[in-house]
């Protein structure tokens, strides 16, 4: 039975952070993670937990689906 | 490089160094070379990387995910190696009509499992960090 491929999660964190004139370290401090996690997240190499996704969305004053999109 | 990545590198290098030193000392010291596994004690100092500096986050969910996966693979790797070695040992002894296993052999097995566990754990964590950095 063929396995269904994992859906790809994309995000607009880099764009929203740049618009908000925040550094990666600023965002990391606000959401309580390391700067390296923000780097991995912006590059699409890391899928955040729901809690972290909600924290990031709240930081930018957006809904979570406006920040993270599922490409199926 | 964040704190947990430094810990992973320490685990990998110290465990591999311990295995190399033991292998180098074995021709001269024989079973006494297992004393060099004491080098694994250096791993206790890796907590230095985890000390807090102000309000900066040291360990986050990504680090915990990677550490969990690395620990699981490290333990499984060491456990599988131990089991396979014991099976081979029992079969070999049975084939040669021996009833006992030497204490020094068990001593070697236990130390090697520790070294393998930390080496695999370190390698898995370092690889995960490298892969995420290259992908981003």
N, CA and C atoms of all chains as a GROMACS GRO file, in nm:
protein
  624
    1UNK      N    1   0.086  -0.120   0.000
    1UNK     CA    2   0.000   0.000   0.000
    1UNK      C    3   0.089   0.125   0.000
    2UNK      N    4   0.075   0.213  -0.098
    2UNK     CA    5   0.164   0.330  -0.103
    2UNK      C    6   0.138   0.425   0.014
    3UNK      N    7   0.248   0.480   0.069
    3UNK     CA    8   0.234   0.573   0.182
    3UNK      C    9   0.206   0.713   0.131
    4UNK      N   10   0.118   0.781   0.203
    4UNK     CA   11   0.085   0.918   0.166
    4UNK      C   12   0.202   1.007   0.210
    5UNK      N   13   0.247   1.096   0.122
    5UNK     CA   14   0.361   1.180   0.159
    5UNK      C   15   0.320   1.284   0.263
    6UNK      N   16   0.417   1.321   0.348
    6UNK     CA   17   0.392   1.420   0.454
    6UNK      C   18   0.361   1.556   0.392
    7UNK      N   19   0.254   1.624   0.438
    7UNK     CA   20   0.228   1.758   0.385
    7UNK      C   21   0.337   1.855   0.429
    8UNK      N   22   0.368   1.951   0.344
    8UNK     CA   23   0.474   2.048   0.371
    8UNK      C   24   0.416   2.171   0.442
    9UNK      N   25   0.477   2.207   0.553
    9UNK     CA   26   0.432   2.326   0.626
    9UNK      C   27   0.521   2.444   0.587
   10UNK      N   28   0.460   2.546   0.530
   10UNK     CA   29   0.538   2.666   0.496
   10UNK      C   30   0.497   2.776   0.593
   11UNK      N   31   0.579   2.878   0.602
   11UNK     CA   32   0.545   2.987   0.694
   11UNK      C   33   0.593   3.122   0.642
   12UNK      N   34   0.535   3.226   0.699
   12UNK     CA   35   0.570   3.363   0.659
   12UNK      C   36   0.643   3.434   0.772
   13UNK      N   37   0.712   3.359   0.854
   13UNK     CA   38   0.776   3.418   0.972
   13UNK      C   39   0.880   3.522   0.932
   14UNK      N   40   0.964   3.487   0.833
   14UNK     CA   41   1.070   3.580   0.793
   14UNK      C   42   1.010   3.714   0.744
   15UNK      N   43   0.908   3.704   0.659
   15UNK     CA   44   0.845   3.825   0.604
   15UNK      C   45   0.783   3.909   0.716
   16UNK      N   46   0.708   3.844   0.804
   16UNK     CA   47   0.641   3.917   0.914
   16UNK      C   48   0.743   3.977   1.010
   17UNK      N   49   0.851   3.906   1.033
   17UNK     CA   50   0.954   3.957   1.124
   17UNK      C   51   1.023   4.080   1.063
   18UNK      N   52   1.050   4.071   0.933
   18UNK     CA   53   1.114   4.185   0.865
   18UNK      C   54   1.021   4.307   0.867
   19UNK      N   55   0.891   4.282   0.841
   19UNK     CA   56   0.793   4.393   0.844
   19UNK      C   57   0.789   4.457   0.982
   20UNK      N   58   0.802   4.374   1.086
   20UNK     CA   59   0.795   4.425   1.224
   20UNK      C   60   0.929   4.481   1.272
   21UNK      N   61   1.029   4.481   1.184
   21UNK     CA   62   1.163   4.531   1.216
   21UNK      C   63   1.221   4.462   1.340
   22UNK      N   64   1.201   4.332   1.345
   22UNK     CA   65   1.255   4.253   1.457
   22UNK      C   66   1.373   4.171   1.410
   23UNK      N   67   1.468   4.149   1.501
   23UNK     CA   68   1.578   4.058   1.468
   23UNK      C   69   1.534   3.917   1.506
   24UNK      N   70   1.609   3.818   1.460
   24UNK     CA   71   1.577   3.679   1.496
   24UNK      C   72   1.588   3.661   1.648
   25UNK      N   73   1.686   3.728   1.708
   25UNK     CA   74   1.704   3.716   1.853
   25UNK      C   75   1.586   3.779   1.929
   26UNK      N   76   1.536   3.893   1.876
   26UNK     CA   77   1.419   3.958   1.940
   26UNK      C   78   1.299   3.862   1.941
   27UNK      N   79   1.274   3.802   1.824
   27UNK     CA   80   1.160   3.710   1.813
   27UNK      C   81   1.181   3.587   1.902
   28UNK      N   82   1.304   3.536   1.901
   28UNK     CA   83   1.336   3.419   1.984
   28UNK      C   84   1.310   3.450   2.131
   29UNK      N   85   1.355   3.567   2.176
   29UNK     CA   86   1.335   3.605   2.317
   29UNK      C   87   1.186   3.618   2.350
   30UNK      N   88   1.110   3.675   2.255
   30UNK     CA   89   0.967   3.697   2.281
   30UNK      C   90   0.887   3.567   2.290
   31UNK      N   91   0.926   3.468   2.208
   31UNK     CA   92   0.849   3.343   2.208
   31UNK      C   93   0.914   3.234   2.292
   32UNK      N   94   1.031   3.262   2.349
   32UNK     CA   95   1.095   3.169   2.442
   32UNK      C   96   1.165   3.051   2.378
   33UNK      N   97   1.237   3.078   2.267
   33UNK     CA   98   1.319   2.973   2.206
   33UNK      C   99   1.458   3.030   2.176
   34UNK      N  100   1.546   2.945   2.125
   34UNK     CA  101   1.679   2.994   2.088
   34UNK      C  102   1.675   3.056   1.948
   35UNK      N  103   1.774   3.138   1.918
   35UNK     CA  104   1.779   3.202   1.786
   35UNK      C  105   1.792   3.096   1.674
   36UNK      N  106   1.864   2.989   1.706
   36UNK     CA  107   1.884   2.882   1.606
   36UNK      C  108   1.752   2.818   1.565
   37UNK      N  109   1.658   2.812   1.659
   37UNK     CA  110   1.526   2.754   1.627
   37UNK      C  111   1.452   2.846   1.529
   38UNK      N  112   1.464   2.977   1.549
   38UNK     CA  113   1.400   3.071   1.456
   38UNK      C  114   1.464   3.057   1.317
   39UNK      N  115   1.597   3.040   1.314
   39UNK     CA  116   1.667   3.022   1.186
   39UNK      C  117   1.614   2.897   1.115
   40UNK      N  118   1.605   2.785   1.188
   40UNK     CA  119   1.558   2.659   1.130
   40UNK      C  120   1.412   2.671   1.086
   41UNK      N  121   1.334   2.742   1.165
   41UNK     CA  122   1.191   2.760   1.136
   41UNK      C  123   1.171   2.843   1.009
   42UNK      N  124   1.244   2.953   0.999
   42UNK     CA  125   1.232   3.040   0.881
   42UNK      C  126   1.277   2.966   0.755
   43UNK      N  127   1.374   2.880   0.769
   43UNK     CA  128   1.424   2.806   0.653
   43UNK      C  129   1.337   2.686   0.619
   44UNK      N  130   1.234   2.661   0.698
   44UNK     CA  131   1.144   2.548   0.671
   44UNK      C  132   1.202   2.414   0.714
   45UNK      N  133   1.311   2.419   0.791
   45UNK     CA  134   1.376   2.294   0.833
   45UNK      C  135   1.319   2.240   0.962
   46UNK      N  136   1.236   2.318   1.029
   46UNK     CA  137   1.179   2.274   1.157
   46UNK      C  138   1.030   2.305   1.162
   47UNK      N  139   0.952   2.208   1.203
   47UNK     CA  140   0.807   2.226   1.220
   47UNK      C  141   0.781   2.253   1.368
   48UNK      N  142   0.730   2.370   1.402
   48UNK     CA  143   0.713   2.404   1.543
   48UNK      C  144   0.594   2.330   1.607
   49UNK      N  145   0.595   2.327   1.740
   49UNK     CA  146   0.480   2.272   1.812
   49UNK      C  147   0.363   2.370   1.798
   50UNK      N  148   0.244   2.324   1.832
   50UNK     CA  149   0.127   2.411   1.823
   50UNK      C  150   0.143   2.532   1.916
   51UNK      N  151   0.198   2.506   2.034
   51UNK     CA  152   0.218   2.615   2.132
   51UNK      C  153   0.308   2.723   2.074
   52UNK      N  154   0.420   2.680   2.015
   52UNK     CA  155   0.514   2.778   1.959
   52UNK      C  156   0.452   2.851   1.841
   53UNK      N  157   0.378   2.778   1.757
   53UNK     CA  158   0.312   2.841   1.642
   53UNK      C  159   0.213   2.948   1.690
   54UNK      N  160   0.138   2.917   1.794
   54UNK     CA  161   0.042   3.014   1.849
   54UNK      C  162   0.113   3.135   1.909
   55UNK      N  163   0.223   3.111   1.977
   55UNK     CA  164   0.301   3.221   2.036
   55UNK      C  165   0.355   3.315   1.928
   56UNK      N  166   0.405   3.254   1.820
   56UNK     CA  167   0.461   3.335   1.710
   56UNK      C  168   0.349   3.417   1.645
   57UNK      N  169   0.237   3.351   1.619
   57UNK     CA  170   0.124   3.423   1.557
   57UNK      C  171   0.078   3.538   1.646
   58UNK      N  172   0.072   3.513   1.776
   58UNK     CA  173   0.028   3.617   1.871
   58UNK      C  174   0.128   3.734   1.873
   59UNK      N  175   0.257   3.703   1.861
   59UNK     CA  176   0.360   3.808   1.860
   59UNK      C  177   0.338   3.904   1.743
   60UNK      N  178   0.298   3.848   1.628
   60UNK     CA  179   0.276   3.932   1.510
   60UNK      C  180   0.132   3.984   1.502
   61UNK      N  181   0.049   3.949   1.598
   61UNK     CA  182  -0.091   3.993   1.598
   61UNK      C  183  -0.171   3.931   1.485
   62UNK      N  184  -0.136   3.807   1.446
   62UNK     CA  185  -0.204   3.738   1.335
   62UNK      C  186  -0.267   3.609   1.386
   63UNK      N  187  -0.353   3.549   1.303
   63UNK     CA  188  -0.404   3.416   1.334
   63UNK      C  189  -0.299   3.316   1.288
   64UNK      N  190  -0.299   3.198   1.350
   64UNK     CA  191  -0.193   3.101   1.321
   64UNK      C  192  -0.191   3.059   1.174
   65UNK      N  193  -0.310   3.051   1.112
   65UNK     CA  194  -0.314   3.010   0.971
   65UNK      C  195  -0.267   3.121   0.876
   66UNK      N  196  -0.254   3.243   0.930
   66UNK     CA  197  -0.199   3.351   0.847
   66UNK      C  198  -0.045   3.344   0.848
   67UNK      N  199   0.008   3.277   0.948
   67UNK     CA  200   0.155   3.266   0.959
   67UNK      C  201   0.203   3.132   0.902
   68UNK      N  202   0.127   3.027   0.931
   68UNK     CA  203   0.168   2.892   0.885
   68UNK      C  204   0.064   2.838   0.787
   69UNK      N  205   0.115   2.785   0.674
   69UNK     CA  206   0.025   2.730   0.573
   69UNK      C  207   0.065   2.585   0.543
   70UNK      N  208  -0.038   2.503   0.520
   70UNK     CA  209  -0.014   2.363   0.489
   70UNK      C  210  -0.027   2.343   0.338
   71UNK      N  211   0.083   2.305   0.272
   71UNK     CA  212   0.080   2.279   0.127
   71UNK      C  213   0.055   2.132   0.103
   72UNK      N  214  -0.068   2.096   0.066
   72UNK     CA  215  -0.101   1.954   0.044
   72UNK      C  216  -0.107   1.921  -0.104
   73UNK      N  217   2.628   2.806   1.724
   73UNK     CA  218   2.608   2.675   1.786
   73UNK      C  219   2.545   2.696   1.924
   74UNK      N  220   2.431   2.632   1.947
   74UNK     CA  221   2.366   2.651   2.077
   74UNK      C  222   2.418   2.549   2.180
   75UNK      N  223   2.369   2.564   2.303
   75UNK     CA  224   2.423   2.486   2.415
   75UNK      C  225   2.411   2.335   2.394
   76UNK      N  226   2.294   2.290   2.349
   76UNK     CA  227   2.272   2.146   2.334
   76UNK      C  228   2.355   2.087   2.220
   77UNK      N  229   2.385   2.171   2.120
   77UNK     CA  230   2.470   2.123   2.010
   77UNK      C  231   2.613   2.104   2.062
   78UNK      N  232   2.655   2.194   2.151
   78UNK     CA  233   2.788   2.179   2.212
   78UNK      C  234   2.794   2.052   2.296
   79UNK      N  235   2.685   2.024   2.369
   79UNK     CA  236   2.678   1.902   2.451
   79UNK      C  237   2.688   1.779   2.360
   80UNK      N  238   2.618   1.784   2.246
   80UNK     CA  239   2.620   1.671   2.152
   80UNK      C  240   2.761   1.648   2.097
   81UNK      N  241   2.828   1.756   2.059
   81UNK     CA  242   2.965   1.745   2.009
   81UNK      C  243   3.057   1.688   2.117
   82UNK      N  244   3.037   1.731   2.242
   82UNK     CA  245   3.119   1.681   2.353
   82UNK      C  246   3.099   1.531   2.369
   83UNK      N  247   2.972   1.489   2.366
   83UNK     CA  248   2.942   1.345   2.381
   83UNK      C  249   3.008   1.263   2.270
   84UNK      N  250   2.999   1.314   2.149
   84UNK     CA  251   3.055   1.240   2.035
   84UNK      C  252   3.207   1.232   2.045
   85UNK      N  253   3.272   1.345   2.068
   85UNK     CA  254   3.419   1.346   2.068
   85UNK      C  255   3.477   1.270   2.188
   86UNK      N  256   3.416   1.290   2.307
   86UNK     CA  257   3.469   1.224   2.427
   86UNK      C  258   3.453   1.072   2.416
   87UNK      N  259   3.336   1.027   2.370
   87UNK     CA  260   3.315   0.881   2.363
   87UNK      C  261   3.405   0.818   2.257
   88UNK      N  262   3.422   0.885   2.143
   88UNK     CA  263   3.512   0.831   2.040
   88UNK      C  264   3.657   0.834   2.089
   89UNK      N  265   3.694   0.943   2.158
   89UNK     CA  266   3.830   0.954   2.211
   89UNK      C  267   3.857   0.842   2.311
   90UNK      N  268   3.758   0.813   2.396
   90UNK     CA  269   3.774   0.707   2.496
   90UNK      C  270   3.797   0.572   2.426
   91UNK      N  271   3.719   0.545   2.320
   91UNK     CA  272   3.735   0.418   2.247
   91UNK      C  273   3.873   0.409   2.182
   92UNK      N  274   3.919   0.521   2.125
   92UNK     CA  275   4.050   0.522   2.058
   92UNK      C  276   4.162   0.501   2.161
   93UNK      N  277   4.153   0.572   2.275
   93UNK     CA  278   4.257   0.560   2.379
   93UNK      C  279   4.262   0.417   2.432
   94UNK      N  280   4.144   0.358   2.455
   94UNK     CA  281   4.139   0.220   2.505
   94UNK      C  282   4.203   0.125   2.402
   95UNK      N  283   4.170   0.145   2.275
   95UNK     CA  284   4.226   0.059   2.169
   95UNK      C  285   4.379   0.074   2.162
   96UNK      N  286   4.428   0.197   2.183
   96UNK     CA  287   4.573   0.221   2.178
   96UNK      C  288   4.644   0.161   2.299
   97UNK      N  289   4.578   0.164   2.415
   97UNK     CA  290   4.642   0.115   2.537
   97UNK      C  291   4.635  -0.038   2.551
   98UNK      N  292   4.542  -0.099   2.481
   98UNK     CA  293   4.519  -0.243   2.498
   98UNK      C  294   4.644  -0.330   2.475
   99UNK      N  295   4.723  -0.303   2.371
   99UNK     CA  296   4.843  -0.388   2.351
   99UNK      C  297   4.938  -0.387   2.470
  100UNK      N  298   4.944  -0.278   2.545
  100UNK     CA  299   5.037  -0.269   2.659
  100UNK      C  300   4.972  -0.311   2.791
  101UNK      N  301   4.849  -0.267   2.811
  101UNK     CA  302   4.786  -0.287   2.942
  101UNK      C  303   4.688  -0.405   2.947
  102UNK      N  304   4.650  -0.457   2.834
  102UNK     CA  305   4.553  -0.567   2.832
  102UNK      C  306   4.419  -0.522   2.891
  103UNK      N  307   4.365  -0.602   2.983
  103UNK     CA  308   4.235  -0.567   3.041
  103UNK      C  309   4.238  -0.436   3.121
  104UNK      N  310   4.357  -0.397   3.165
  104UNK     CA  311   4.371  -0.271   3.240
  104UNK      C  312   4.337  -0.149   3.155
  105UNK      N  313   4.337  -0.167   3.024
  105UNK     CA  314   4.307  -0.054   2.934
  105UNK      C  315   4.165  -0.003   2.954
  106UNK      N  316   4.078  -0.086   3.014
  106UNK     CA  317   3.939  -0.040   3.037
  106UNK      C  318   3.936   0.081   3.130
  107UNK      N  319   4.043   0.101   3.206
  107UNK     CA  320   4.051   0.219   3.293
  107UNK      C  321   4.038   0.349   3.216
  108UNK      N  322   4.080   0.345   3.087
  108UNK     CA  323   4.071   0.466   3.003
  108UNK      C  324   3.927   0.504   2.972
  109UNK      N  325   3.834   0.412   2.996
  109UNK     CA  326   3.692   0.447   2.978
  109UNK      C  327   3.649   0.552   3.081
  110UNK      N  328   3.734   0.570   3.184
  110UNK     CA  329   3.708   0.676   3.282
  110UNK      C  330   3.702   0.814   3.218
  111UNK      N  331   3.758   0.823   3.096
  111UNK     CA  332   3.751   0.950   3.021
  111UNK      C  333   3.606   0.992   2.999
  112UNK      N  334   3.516   0.895   2.999
  112UNK     CA  335   3.373   0.927   2.981
  112UNK      C  336   3.322   1.017   3.093
  113UNK      N  337   3.394   1.019   3.204
  113UNK     CA  338   3.358   1.107   3.315
  113UNK      C  339   3.361   1.255   3.278
  114UNK      N  340   3.441   1.287   3.174
  114UNK     CA  341   3.449   1.426   3.126
  114UNK      C  342   3.310   1.476   3.084
  115UNK      N  343   3.226   1.382   3.041
  115UNK     CA  344   3.092   1.421   2.995
  115UNK      C  345   3.012   1.494   3.104
  116UNK      N  346   3.048   1.468   3.229
  116UNK     CA  347   2.980   1.536   3.339
  116UNK      C  348   2.999   1.687   3.335
  117UNK      N  349   3.112   1.729   3.274
  117UNK     CA  350   3.139   1.874   3.266
  117UNK      C  351   3.056   1.944   3.158
  118UNK      N  352   2.985   1.868   3.077
  118UNK     CA  353   2.908   1.931   2.969
  118UNK      C  354   2.792   2.015   3.023
  119UNK      N  355   2.761   1.999   3.152
  119UNK     CA  356   2.656   2.085   3.212
  119UNK      C  357   2.698   2.232   3.212
  120UNK      N  358   2.830   2.256   3.199
  120UNK     CA  359   2.880   2.394   3.193
  120UNK      C  360   2.812   2.470   3.078
  121UNK      N  361   2.788   2.398   2.968
  121UNK     CA  362   2.724   2.464   2.852
  121UNK      C  363   2.580   2.504   2.881
  122UNK      N  364   2.520   2.441   2.982
  122UNK     CA  365   2.377   2.464   3.008
  122UNK      C  366   2.351   2.568   3.116
  123UNK      N  367   2.457   2.635   3.163
  123UNK     CA  368   2.436   2.737   3.267
  123UNK      C  369   2.363   2.857   3.206
  124UNK      N  370   2.277   2.916   3.286
  124UNK     CA  371   2.195   3.028   3.238
  124UNK      C  372   2.277   3.156   3.227
  125UNK      N  373   2.252   3.232   3.121
  125UNK     CA  374   2.317   3.363   3.105
  125UNK      C  375   2.205   3.465   3.087
  126UNK      N  376   2.170   3.531   3.196
  126UNK     CA  377   2.063   3.631   3.190
  126UNK      C  378   1.930   3.566   3.158
  127UNK      N  379   1.854   3.631   3.068
  127UNK     CA  380   1.720   3.583   3.034
  127UNK      C  381   1.720   3.497   2.908
  128UNK      N  382   1.837   3.476   2.850
  128UNK     CA  383   1.844   3.401   2.724
  128UNK      C  384   1.800   3.256   2.744
  129UNK      N  385   1.720   3.207   2.649
  129UNK     CA  386   1.675   3.067   2.654
  129UNK      C  387   1.792   2.977   2.614
  130UNK      N  388   1.819   2.877   2.695
  130UNK     CA  389   1.932   2.787   2.667
  130UNK      C  390   1.885   2.662   2.593
  131UNK      N  391   1.775   2.604   2.640
  131UNK     CA  392   1.722   2.480   2.578
  131UNK      C  393   1.575   2.502   2.544
  132UNK      N  394   1.537   2.472   2.421
  132UNK     CA  395   1.396   2.491   2.383
  132UNK      C  396   1.337   2.360   2.330
  133UNK      N  397   1.216   2.368   2.273
  133UNK     CA  398   1.146   2.246   2.230
  133UNK      C  399   1.220   2.170   2.121
  134UNK      N  400   1.287   2.244   2.031
  134UNK     CA  401   1.361   2.177   1.922
  134UNK      C  402   1.477   2.096   1.981
  135UNK      N  403   1.548   2.155   2.078
  135UNK     CA  404   1.658   2.084   2.143
  135UNK      C  405   1.607   1.959   2.215
  136UNK      N  406   1.492   1.975   2.282
  136UNK     CA  407   1.436   1.860   2.355
  136UNK      C  408   1.395   1.749   2.260
  137UNK      N  409   1.338   1.787   2.143
  137UNK     CA  410   1.300   1.686   2.042
  137UNK      C  411   1.422   1.608   1.995
  138UNK      N  412   1.526   1.683   1.961
  138UNK     CA  413   1.649   1.620   1.910
  138UNK      C  414   1.712   1.533   2.018
  139UNK      N  415   1.718   1.585   2.141
  139UNK     CA  416   1.780   1.509   2.251
  139UNK      C  417   1.703   1.380   2.278
  140UNK      N  418   1.571   1.389   2.271
  140UNK     CA  419   1.487   1.271   2.296
  140UNK      C  420   1.512   1.162   2.192
  141UNK      N  421   1.516   1.206   2.064
  141UNK     CA  422   1.539   1.110   1.956
  141UNK      C  423   1.680   1.050   1.965
  142UNK      N  424   1.777   1.136   1.996
  142UNK     CA  425   1.916   1.090   2.006
  142UNK      C  426   1.933   0.993   2.123
  143UNK      N  427   1.871   1.024   2.237
  143UNK     CA  428   1.882   0.935   2.353
  143UNK      C  429   1.819   0.800   2.323
  144UNK      N  430   1.703   0.803   2.257
  144UNK     CA  431   1.634   0.679   2.225
  144UNK      C  432   1.721   0.591   2.133
  145UNK      N  433   1.777   0.653   2.029
  145UNK     CA  434   1.860   0.576   1.936
  145UNK      C  435   1.989   0.528   2.002
  146UNK      N  436   2.045   0.614   2.088
  146UNK     CA  437   2.168   0.577   2.160
  146UNK      C  438   2.144   0.457   2.250
  147UNK      N  439   2.036   0.461   2.327
  147UNK     CA  440   2.003   0.350   2.417
  147UNK      C  441   1.971   0.223   2.339
  148UNK      N  442   1.892   0.238   2.231
  148UNK     CA  443   1.857   0.121   2.151
  148UNK      C  444   1.981   0.061   2.086
  149UNK      N  445   2.069   0.148   2.035
  149UNK     CA  446   2.192   0.100   1.971
  149UNK      C  447   2.277   0.021   2.069
  150UNK      N  448   2.295   0.076   2.189
  150UNK     CA  449   2.376   0.010   2.291
  150UNK      C  450   2.310  -0.120   2.337
  151UNK      N  451   2.178  -0.115   2.354
  151UNK     CA  452   2.105  -0.233   2.401
  151UNK      C  453   2.112  -0.346   2.298
  152UNK      N  454   2.093  -0.311   2.171
  152UNK     CA  455   2.100  -0.412   2.065
  152UNK      C  456   2.240  -0.473   2.057
  153UNK      N  457   2.342  -0.388   2.069
  153UNK     CA  458   2.480  -0.437   2.064
  153UNK      C  459   2.505  -0.532   2.180
  154UNK      N  460   2.456  -0.495   2.298
  154UNK     CA  461   2.475  -0.580   2.417
  154UNK      C  462   2.407  -0.715   2.398
  155UNK      N  463   2.282  -0.711   2.352
  155UNK     CA  464   2.207  -0.836   2.334
  155UNK      C  465   2.273  -0.926   2.231
  156UNK      N  466   2.311  -0.867   2.117
  156UNK     CA  467   2.374  -0.947   2.011
  156UNK      C  468   2.506  -1.006   2.060
  157UNK      N  469   2.583  -0.927   2.134
  157UNK     CA  470   2.712  -0.975   2.185
  157UNK      C  471   2.689  -1.090   2.283
  158UNK      N  472   2.590  -1.075   2.370
  158UNK     CA  473   2.563  -1.181   2.467
  158UNK      C  474   2.517  -1.310   2.399
  159UNK      N  475   2.434  -1.295   2.296
  159UNK     CA  476   2.387  -1.413   2.222
  159UNK      C  477   2.506  -1.485   2.159
  160UNK      N  478   2.593  -1.407   2.094
  160UNK     CA  479   2.711  -1.467   2.030
  160UNK      C  480   2.801  -1.534   2.135
  161UNK      N  481   2.814  -1.465   2.249
  161UNK     CA  482   2.900  -1.516   2.358
  161UNK      C  483   2.847  -1.650   2.411
  162UNK      N  484   2.717  -1.655   2.431
  162UNK     CA  485   2.656  -1.778   2.484
  162UNK      C  486   2.670  -1.892   2.383
  163UNK      N  487   2.644  -1.861   2.256
  163UNK     CA  488   2.657  -1.963   2.152
  163UNK      C  489   2.802  -2.013   2.140
  164UNK      N  490   2.896  -1.919   2.147
  164UNK     CA  491   3.039  -1.953   2.136
  164UNK      C  492   3.081  -2.042   2.254
  165UNK      N  493   3.037  -2.004   2.374
  165UNK     CA  494   3.072  -2.083   2.493
  165UNK      C  495   3.009  -2.222   2.486
  166UNK      N  496   2.885  -2.226   2.437
  166UNK     CA  497   2.816  -2.353   2.426
  166UNK      C  498   2.888  -2.443   2.325
  167UNK      N  499   2.929  -2.385   2.214
  167UNK     CA  500   3.000  -2.459   2.110
  167UNK      C  501   3.132  -2.515   2.163
  168UNK      N  502   3.198  -2.438   2.250
  168UNK     CA  503   3.328  -2.482   2.302
  168UNK      C  504   3.317  -2.554   2.437
  169UNK      N  505   3.196  -2.589   2.478
  169UNK     CA  506   3.172  -2.660   2.605
  169UNK      C  507   3.228  -2.587   2.726
  170UNK      N  508   3.211  -2.455   2.728
  170UNK     CA  509   3.254  -2.378   2.845
  170UNK      C  510   3.130  -2.339   2.925
  171UNK      N  511   3.145  -2.336   3.057
  171UNK     CA  512   3.030  -2.305   3.142
  171UNK      C  513   3.029  -2.160   3.189
  172UNK      N  514   3.144  -2.097   3.192
  172UNK     CA  515   3.151  -1.963   3.255
  172UNK      C  516   3.204  -1.857   3.158
  173UNK      N  517   3.161  -1.736   3.183
  173UNK     CA  518   3.211  -1.620   3.107
  173UNK      C  519   3.301  -1.542   3.202
  174UNK      N  520   3.416  -1.497   3.153
  174UNK     CA  521   3.509  -1.428   3.243
  174UNK      C  522   3.454  -1.290   3.283
  175UNK      N  523   3.485  -1.252   3.406
  175UNK     CA  524   3.440  -1.123   3.458
  175UNK      C  525   3.498  -1.008   3.375
  176UNK      N  526   3.624  -1.023   3.333
  176UNK     CA  527   3.688  -0.916   3.257
  176UNK      C  528   3.616  -0.893   3.123
  177UNK      N  529   3.564  -1.001   3.065
  177UNK     CA  530   3.491  -0.987   2.938
  177UNK      C  531   3.361  -0.908   2.960
  178UNK      N  532   3.293  -0.938   3.070
  178UNK     CA  533   3.170  -0.864   3.102
  178UNK      C  534   3.201  -0.717   3.131
  179UNK      N  535   3.315  -0.694   3.198
  179UNK     CA  536   3.360  -0.558   3.225
  179UNK      C  537   3.379  -0.480   3.094
  180UNK      N  538   3.445  -0.545   2.997
  180UNK     CA  539   3.464  -0.484   2.865
  180UNK      C  540   3.330  -0.452   2.801
  181UNK      N  541   3.239  -0.548   2.806
  181UNK     CA  542   3.108  -0.532   2.742
  181UNK      C  543   3.033  -0.411   2.797
  182UNK      N  544   3.032  -0.400   2.930
  182UNK     CA  545   2.958  -0.292   2.994
  182UNK      C  546   3.016  -0.155   2.954
  183UNK      N  547   3.148  -0.144   2.959
  183UNK     CA  548   3.210  -0.016   2.924
  183UNK      C  549   3.188   0.020   2.777
  184UNK      N  550   3.200  -0.080   2.691
  184UNK     CA  551   3.180  -0.054   2.548
  184UNK      C  552   3.036  -0.008   2.521
  185UNK      N  553   2.940  -0.065   2.595
  185UNK     CA  554   2.800  -0.023   2.577
  185UNK      C  555   2.783   0.124   2.613
  186UNK      N  556   2.847   0.165   2.722
  186UNK     CA  557   2.839   0.307   2.762
  186UNK      C  558   2.894   0.397   2.651
  187UNK      N  559   3.012   0.359   2.601
  187UNK     CA  560   3.076   0.440   2.498
  187UNK      C  561   2.991   0.443   2.371
  188UNK      N  562   2.935   0.329   2.332
  188UNK     CA  563   2.851   0.324   2.211
  188UNK      C  564   2.726   0.410   2.231
  189UNK      N  565   2.668   0.399   2.348
  189UNK     CA  566   2.546   0.476   2.377
  189UNK      C  567   2.571   0.626   2.358
  190UNK      N  568   2.679   0.678   2.418
  190UNK     CA  569   2.707   0.821   2.407
  190UNK      C  570   2.752   0.860   2.266
  191UNK      N  571   2.825   0.769   2.200
  191UNK     CA  572   2.871   0.800   2.063
  191UNK      C  573   2.752   0.811   1.968
  192UNK      N  574   2.660   0.715   1.977
  192UNK     CA  575   2.542   0.717   1.889
  192UNK      C  576   2.454   0.838   1.921
  193UNK      N  577   2.435   0.863   2.052
  193UNK     CA  578   2.352   0.978   2.094
  193UNK      C  579   2.411   1.109   2.039
  194UNK      N  580   2.542   1.124   2.056
  194UNK     CA  581   2.608   1.246   2.007
  194UNK      C  582   2.600   1.256   1.856
  195UNK      N  583   2.623   1.144   1.787
  195UNK     CA  584   2.622   1.146   1.641
  195UNK      C  585   2.483   1.181   1.586
  196UNK      N  586   2.380   1.122   1.644
  196UNK     CA  587   2.243   1.149   1.597
  196UNK      C  588   2.208   1.297   1.619
  197UNK      N  589   2.243   1.349   1.736
  197UNK     CA  590   2.211   1.490   1.766
  197UNK      C  591   2.290   1.585   1.675
  198UNK      N  592   2.420   1.559   1.658
  198UNK     CA  593   2.502   1.646   1.572
  198UNK      C  594   2.449   1.642   1.428
  199UNK      N  595   2.414   1.524   1.381
  199UNK     CA  596   2.361   1.512   1.244
  199UNK      C  597   2.230   1.589   1.229
  200UNK      N  598   2.143   1.579   1.330
  200UNK     CA  599   2.014   1.650   1.323
  200UNK      C  600   2.036   1.802   1.319
  201UNK      N  601   2.125   1.851   1.403
  201UNK     CA  602   2.154   1.996   1.403
  201UNK      C  603   2.213   2.041   1.270
  202UNK      N  604   2.310   1.961   1.218
  202UNK     CA  605   2.375   1.995   1.090
  202UNK      C  606   2.270   1.998   0.978
  203UNK      N  607   2.184   1.895   0.976
  203UNK     CA  608   2.084   1.883   0.868
  203UNK      C  609   1.990   2.004   0.870
  204UNK      N  610   1.947   2.044   0.988
  204UNK     CA  611   1.854   2.158   0.997
  204UNK      C  612   1.924   2.288   0.957
  205UNK      N  613   2.052   2.300   0.992
  205UNK     CA  614   2.125   2.421   0.953
  205UNK      C  615   2.142   2.429   0.802
  206UNK      N  616   2.176   2.314   0.740
  206UNK     CA  617   2.197   2.313   0.594
  206UNK      C  618   2.066   2.335   0.520
  207UNK      N  619   1.956   2.278   0.575
  207UNK     CA  620   1.826   2.294   0.509
  207UNK      C  621   1.780   2.439   0.512
  208UNK      N  622   1.816   2.510   0.620
  208UNK     CA  623   1.774   2.651   0.630
  208UNK      C  624   1.882   2.742   0.573
   0.00000   0.00000   0.00000
